[in-house]
Amino acid sequence: MNDQNITQRYIEVTAEDLPLTCPMPNMSLWNAHPKVVIGFGNSREARCPYCGTLYKLTGELPHAHH
């Protein structure tokens, strides 16, 4: 994933980005709000409760751990 700006409201991520936190470390304003873990549950989309950025999980889904 390339350098992102937290003002971008839609970001595509892959299984390699998991576990996902917002803001992501490669965001230019990585300290814009407290770090929060973004969970997808049974969905491919999740929204940050602080800044409203929508994350969409693309590609192959991660395999569950036992």
C-alpha positions, -999 to 999 in steps of 0.1 A, spaced: 0 0 0 13 34 -9 14 66 12 -22 77 21 -36 109 33 -61 106 62 -84 130 44 -90 103 18 -123 89 28 -121 56 10 -92 32 12 -89 -3 -3 -69 -27 18 -59 -64 15 -54 -93 39 -17 -82 41 -28 -50 58 -46 -69 87 -48 -63 115 -59 -29 104 -57 2 124 -67 38 116 -48 59 111 -25 35 92 12 39 98 18 51 62 -7 79 64 8 114 62 -13 124 92 -7 92 112 -13 110 145 -46 127 135 -66 108 160 -61 79 185 -53 46 169 -83 23 166 -85 -12 154 -108 -16 124 -127 -49 124 -146 -62 94 -166 -89 110 -185 -107 82 -183 -77 59 -157 -65 34 -163 -29 45 -157 -11 78 -157 26 88 -134 43 113 -155 57 142 -132 87 146 -127 101 111 -153 82 90 -128 67 65 -143 37 48 -120 7 44 -128 -19 18 -112 -53 20 -102 -64 -16 -87 -96 -29 -86 -129 -12 -101 -131 23 -78 -140 52 -80 -175 66 -93 -178 101 -69 -190 128 -78 -218 152 
